[in-house]
Structure formats: structure tokens, C-alpha cells
Amino acid sequence: MSLRLWLPLAVVTAWVVAALAAPLLPLDGDAIRLRLILEGPGGMGLLGFDDLGRPLADRLLLGARTSLMVAASVVVISIIVGTAFGVSAAWMGGFWDHVMVRIIDIFLAFPGILLAIALAGILGPGIDNVVVALAAVGWVGFARLARAQALSVKHREHVQAAVALGTRPPVIILRHLLPLLAAPLIVEATFAMAGIVIAEAGLSFLGLGVQPPAPSWGAMIRDGTRYVLVAPHLVLVPGIALMLVVFAVNLLGDRLRDRLDVRYRPG
Amino acid sequence: MIHGVLSRLLSAMVVVAGVSVLVFLLIHLVPGDPVEVMLGEGARPADRAELERALGLHQPLAMQLTDYFSGLVRGDLGESLHSRQAVAEVIAGRLPATVVLALAALAVALVLAVPLGLIAAVRPDSPWDSGAMTFSMVGVSIPNFVLGPLLILLFSVHLGWLPVSGWEGPASLVLPAVTLGTAMAAILSRMVRSALLDVLGEDYIRTARAKGLDELTIVVRHGLRNAALPVITVVGLQLGTLLGGAVITETVFAWPGIGQLTVEAIQRRDYPVLQGCILVISLAYVVINTLTDLAYGVLDPRVRIGVS
């Protein structure tokens, strides 16, 4: 295995293990040690302490859990909802397809995470609302991709043969359509995962995500920016963790795309 | 051609109408009673009735929607609950700062992306190529709320070259523009590379080589000009994303634009202002995308005369 493969794999594995193991470890992200306020990394303090004297290492691991949980939930919901709408639009065609294309266009007319910011702002803070806000934006990409792919697969001979044999549509879609859609959807899901990790942190950065004292990398960065002049490690520690994870997931997505030979369409 | 333009405009109109309805519906997503959320539970009934009337919530939904659209047509986006100013005025006051920031970020992105993509495409699979593409991957992966503070740390705190935040003259524009432009540069450089790689494999490039043109003329005159089309599409798409990303970048740098206004509106539960901001940013995005599509037709003769 090359360096370019095992390095991102190692980072992603570390992220997932940290997220899953966080509740099992003797971590205390809320423990306040007044003597250690803004103490830098090194020695027994590991990664240093924040503005309330809480250990950054513990908060980092707990934050990994938040980001993985949100990213995984949003991707799962988005992929199911998006594929269901996209495939049904392509399969049925006609009026339903027309309506779906319009709805997709309308959702895509909101740039970046703007709609998620508005939704999270209106629904109020909290991890559930973050998932709802991000999934409300996330399904669209999958719907568009699934529709486009399903349209091209729909006219292949094996699908036509199944139709001619009188197979029921749900069976055709499950057995003959979805397996061919899996590769591009998985690649899309990988990039979506990276995007959602950033988006969750972004919402928390704006104060619209997970509520304190629950740890989130975005919220840690937000708290840290106020002390960036005196204690830069408050921003650097969660910032570097976030970058590494997103970078690694993107690299893996790149590899996966080359491997599965899916043409990537930007936007 | 005319038919194409008309149908593109028509579909843009449908999207504009859809976006407006969605933004109108946003306030009805407020969990529970929006009036109670804004005033708190101990509010006097008179205040509640007053706010309900100000928001038009006492009317049936169809009436609210009609009022909303007739307001939109007149450029009336309602009144801020916080400052009592017209929302349209508040937004108009903040818009120039965001436009300046977006254009500066676009300039940063182009200056970074075109040379990077060009080097990568001319020497594919070389260290130059992998270097440029690694930069691009890092650029996509670094969120602007991390890059922003890091740039402040380096250029404002350690080197003391540039102001930390706010508006203290043109130097204040540099860090926000770089922060916002980097992600776009990353995506754009990949696009320049792949578009240029496609073009450099064409027959007319071989012809240009055969007739003895020097490499620079081939790449720039014959290569870049033809690679410009797909790149312009991405620039159009990304310019809109830039507006969305501006919300976070403006917050990092206390930049007095519409992005920061959005966040302030959320914090103050000033829903009319929030709706106005989301609407204006999204509509700007739709307009930019439509113009990009139309520009594509003007620039590419194949699209213009309807060959492809």
C-alpha cells in the first residue's frame, strides 16, 4: 500500500475509533481546572487546556464523536431520501419527474450551506436540528445523481428484459437498478461526508450547532478565536484535527472514484 | 438560440418563485409559536397581538403568501423587528461590503487557480502536477473558519502586516478575500487542469505544434482560450457558493456585509431580516447562474448556432 493510501486510511480509522471509543474512555471534557486555564500543550497536559481550564485532548475526542455521529446520520438520511426521490422520478418519468426536477432546482438555488444556516437558525440549536438542517440540504445532491444514473440504466437491455418478463417494478429497481447505482452513490457519499463534517463544524462555529458544554470541533474553534492572540492552540488543536479528517476523507473519495471509475461532476 | 434563451429564462423564473415560497415558509418552521419564541412566555397579550400583526401571522396562510408576494414585487421585504427599519434598506446598506469581498475573493481565486492548473496540465503526472493538486485538495479541506484565524495569527499577530478584522481601509480586505478565495481557487485549479488536459489532446493543438508555434503560444492562445468555457461555468457556480461561504468568513473577520447580517438576524430572532438575507443571497445566486448559462451560449459558437 502506498503512503497516499495508508495515511488517509490511518486518519479516518483514528477518527472513527476515537468517536466510537470516546464513551468508554475515562474522559472528562467538562472538568474545570482553574490553575490550568489557557495552559499550552506539552507535558502532562497533552494538548493543553481551554479558556475554562478544560482539557483539550478530552474535548477533541468527544468532539470527534459529535462530528462522526452527525456526518453518518446526515449521509444515511440523505442517501436514502435522495435515492428514493431520484430513482422514482427517473422510473416514473412524466409529471412526477418534472415536479422532482423543479424541486431539486429550487433546493440547488440556495448556495452552499446557506439554507442549512437558515434552517438551523430557525429550528434552534441542538444536535437533532443540525442533522435535520444538513439532511434537508444534503438529499438534493443524491437525488440529482440517482436520477441521472437511473435514467441511463433504465434503458439497458437487462432492465428492459426484466420489464418484458413482467417483473414487478419494485423488484426491478431493487435487483437490477440499485446495484448499478451503488458505485457513483458511494463516491458521492464519501465527498458528502467530508462536506458535512465541515458544515457541522461551521454551524457550531456560528453557534447554531451543538450546545455547550457538549464538545464540537466547530464550537471549540469558535471559543478559541477569542483567545487566538494569547493561546493559539485553542484554535490549532481542533482546527488541525478537522482539516486532517476532511483532507483524509476527500483523498479516500478521490481514490475510490479512480478505482470505481466514476466520472465526477462538480457542483 | 432565441428559444434556448427564453426557456432558460422561464426555468429561472420558476426557480425564483420556488425559492421565494420556500423562504416564506421558513418562518412557519419555527417550532411552536414564533411570536412566543420571540417575546418569551411572559409577554403581555397586547404585545403578542401587536407582533402577530406586524408579522402578518393573524391572517390565513394564503393571504400571508399573497401579501408576501405583492410586497416582493414592490421591493418591500417587511420591517426589521429589531431596528424597525425597512428590511430592504438594511440589506442595501450591507450589500456593497459583501459584493466587494466576493469580487476580491474571485480575483484571488483566479490569480491562484489559473497558473496552478496550467502548470499541472502542461506537465501532467510530474511533481509540479501532484504539488498543485495537493494544494488544491488542502484548499478544499481547510474550512474558512480555520483558515481565517490562522491567517490572522500569521499576518496580523506575528508579522503585524495586516489588520485583524473590521474595516480599516483596503488592507482589511486582503485576509477575508484570501480566506474566501482559497477554497474556490482549489476547485477552480482542478477544473483548469482537466479542461486544459482535454483541449491539449485536440487535433488543432497538434496542428499548431506541427506548424512550429512555440509552446507558450500553443498553451495560452490555443489551449487556455478553448479551456475557458467549462472554467467559466464553474466560476459562475462558485461565485454563488462564495456568497454562501461569506456568512462564515464575514463572521470571522467582523466584515460588515450581508453574511454577518444573517447571523445577527438569527441571534436576534429577527425573522424578517433573516428571510430577506436568505432571499437576496439566493436570488443573486440564481441570477449569476442564469447569466453564466447565457454567457456560455454567447461565447461558444457551437451553442450559439445550435450545432451541439
Interface residues (C-beta under 8 A of the other chain):
Chain A: R102 I103 D105 I106 A109 F110 P111 G112 I113 L114 L115 I117 A118 L119 G121 I122 L123 G124 A194 I198 A201 G202 F205 L206 G207 L208 G218 I221 R222 G224 T225 V228 L229 P232 V235 L236 G239 L242 M243 V246 F247 N250 L251 D254 P266 G267
Chain B: S11 V14 V15 V16 G18 V19 L22 L26 I27 L29 V30 P31 V37 M137 V138 V140 S141 I142 P143 F145 V146 P149 L150 I152 L153 V157 I187 M191 V234 L237 G240 T241 L242 L243 G244 G245 V247 I248 T251 V252 T262 V263 A265 I266 Q267 Y271 L274 I278 I281 S282 Y285 V286 N289
